[in-house]
Amino acid sequence: WRIGKGEGFADMEYAMMVSMGAVREDTVVVTAVHDCQVVEIPEELLGEHDLTVDYILTPTRVVRTGCVRPKPQGILWHKVSHRTMENIPILKSLRCREERAGKDVTLKEEWTDVPAAAAPARRAGDVRPRSPTLPKESGLCPASPKDEPGSAGSDRLRELSSLFVGNIPPTTRVSEFKAVLRERHATPAQLTWQGARRRAFLRYRDKAEAELAAAALQGLSLQGCALRVEPAKAQRHKMASGP
């Protein structure tokens, strides 16, 4: 039995509390859900970061799981992206503290979420823009604002080379989605999976590759659902303007 919707927020909150000494290995974890949300999960689907629960409260019963799987022992830095570091500021302080304690705090390599696609053939005389680079790990505190992934320049570049894919069936697994991308020769440099929200963001190395991928994915359907594929910039503007 594990907690969360599959996007890692509950796991991260627990890991941060472990890092701060707020919870221990014997701390009891309790969750409250509807009866229909209680399901058994095969052991092989659990990752080292997944938080298991000891008790489940529903409107009709109290379930004692009897789970003996060890809970996360802290933050797994190799699973934390630079974007997550920006979205959760306290992670910077915790990372600095753990680095001083001699722990390995190397962050996730953001270009390896999905195997990179082969570069498309280019005509003679075409100039290929340089790919953005990740900030160097020469020091954790402080970092220069212009080198951070969340800077205005990197955000503009990310928008131009990213695609939004929506209306993904809720039962689709990320491995299935990756396989479809490979079949369509649209494998991105980075994949941000938001299955609980039925969407994903695909980042390519430049605008040209993103446009080729968008063309390859047009008309794609999964489990009878027609997927929405459009530039991520257009989707951001829609969300900002509201209904």
N, C-alpha and C positions, 0 to 999 in steps of 0.2 A: 504494500500500500504506500503510495507516495502522494505528496501534496503539490498543488499548482495546476496551471493550465498548459504547461508545456513550453513556456517562454523563459523560464529560469528566474523569475523575480523572487518567488518565495525561497528558492534555494539560495539566491544571493543574499537575501536579508538574513537568513539563518547563518550563512557563512560569515557575514560581517559581525554578527553577534558573537560567534565563536572567536573571531579574531580579537574582539574587544573584551572578551572574557565574560560576556553577559549570559552565556549558556554553557553547559558542560555536557559531557557525553551521556550522563544519566538524566539530563533534563527531559521531562515528559513533553511530547509534542501532541497537541490535540487540535482537531479541525472540525468544523461544522459544515455539513453539506446536506443536500436533499437526498432522499433514498435512491433516486434514480442515478445519482452521481457516484455511488459506491460500486466500484468494479475491481476485479482482481487483475493485476498486471503481471505478465510473465517476468521472471527474474532477469532474463536476458535483455529485456527492454530498459532496465534501469542502468543509469550511468553513475560514475563515481561522485557526481555532484548532486544527484537526486536525494531529496530529503524524505525519509520515510516517517510515518506517523504511528503513534502508539494507541491513540483512541480516536474514533470517529463518532461524532454526534449527529444524528439525523432527527427529523420530527417524530420518528416512531421507535427509535432504539439507540443504544449505546454499543458500539462495536469495539471490542478490545482486539487489536490486530495480532498481538503476539509476535510482531516482527522482530527478528534478531539481527537484521542487517545493520552494520555500523552506519552511523550518521556522518555527514561530512565533517572533517576535522578542521576546516578553515576555508579560506578563499583559494580556489584553484586558479592561480594567475594565468596559467597557460590557456585557460578558457575565456579569459576576459579580454575584450577588444578595446582599442583606443577610443572608439565611440562610447562604449559603456563607461569608460573612465571619465569622459566628459559629461555624460548624463548623470552620473552619481559622484559628485565632488568628494564625498568622504573617502572614496576608494583611494584617492591620491595620498591622503594622510596615512591610511592603513598600509598602503604599499610602501611608503617611505619607512614607516616603523618596522615593517617586517624585513625590509632590505637591511636596515641597521642591525637587525637581529641575526643576519646571516642567511636568510631564506632566499630561495630562488623566486624572483618576482617577475620573470620574463613574461611579457604579454603575448596573446595570441597573434600569430602571423596572419594579417587580414587578407592576404592575397591567396590563401590556401584553403578557403572554405570549400571551393569547388575547383577541380583541375582546370587550369587555364585553357581556353580554346586556342586552336591553331590560328595564327594570324592570317587574315584573308589576303589573297593576292592583290598586289597594288600595281598600278600602271607606272611606267617610267616617268620620273619627274615628280611623283607624289611625295609630299613631305609628311612624315608621320610625327604627330606631336609626342613629346616625351611623356611617359607614364608618370603619374604622381608617385612619390616615394613616401614611405612611412617615416615618422620621426625617429631619430636615432636614440638608442637607449644609453647615452653617455652619462645621463644624470636624471634622477627622478624629480628632484625639487630644487629650484623651480625650472620650468621649461619656458622657452621663448614663445610668446603668443603666436607669432607668425608661423612657427613650425607645428602648431597643434592641428590635429585633423579637423577640428571644428572651426577653423578660421574661415573668413569670408571667401578668400580665394579658392581654398580647397572645396568649400561647399558649392561654389559655382561650377567648378570642374566636375564634381560628383554628379550634379544635376544633369549636365550635358551628356554624360556617358552612362546614365542609369535609366533603367526601365522599371515601370510599375506593372505587376501582374496581379489582377484581381479576380474575384469570383471563383477562387480555387475551392473545390469541394472540401467540406470539413473533414472528411475521412482520408484525404490524401496525405501520404507520408512524404517527408522531405526526400527520401531516397527515390521514391517514384517520380517526384518532380524533377530531380536531377537527371534521372534516366531519360525523361522526355526531352529535356534541354539538350542532352547529348545527341539524341536521335535527330533533333532538328538543327544540329550544328550551331547551337546558340548558347554554349556553355560560357558563363560569365567568369570574370576574374574573382568576383566576390558575390556571394548569395546571402541575403538577409531574409530568413524565413520567419513569417508571422502567421503560421497556420491557424492559430486560434482566431485571427482576424480575417482569415481566408485571403491572404495576400502575401506577396513576396516582392523584394526589390533586387534587381540584378544590376551589378555594376560592371561595366566593361572598361577596357583600357583607354579607349578614346571614343569620341562621338561617332566616328565612322563605323566602328565595330558594333556600337549600340544600335545604329540604324539598320545594319545588316541583320542583327538578331531580331529586331522588331519586325522586319519583313518576314523572317523565317517563322516567327511565332504567330503571325496573323492567321485567324481562322482556327486556332488550336482549341480543342475541347478535351476535357477530362471528365470521365464518368458522366457524360451527357451534358456537362456544363460548359458553355462557351466562355473562355477566359477573356478578360479585358487586358489588353497589352497597350501601353502608351508610355510616353516619356515621363519619368518621375517628376520632372519639373511641372508638367501640366497637372499631375495628380496633387502635388503640393499646393498649387494655386486653388484647386477645387476645394481641398480641405480647409484652406485659409478663408475662402469666401463663404463657406457654409452652404446649406441647402438653398 
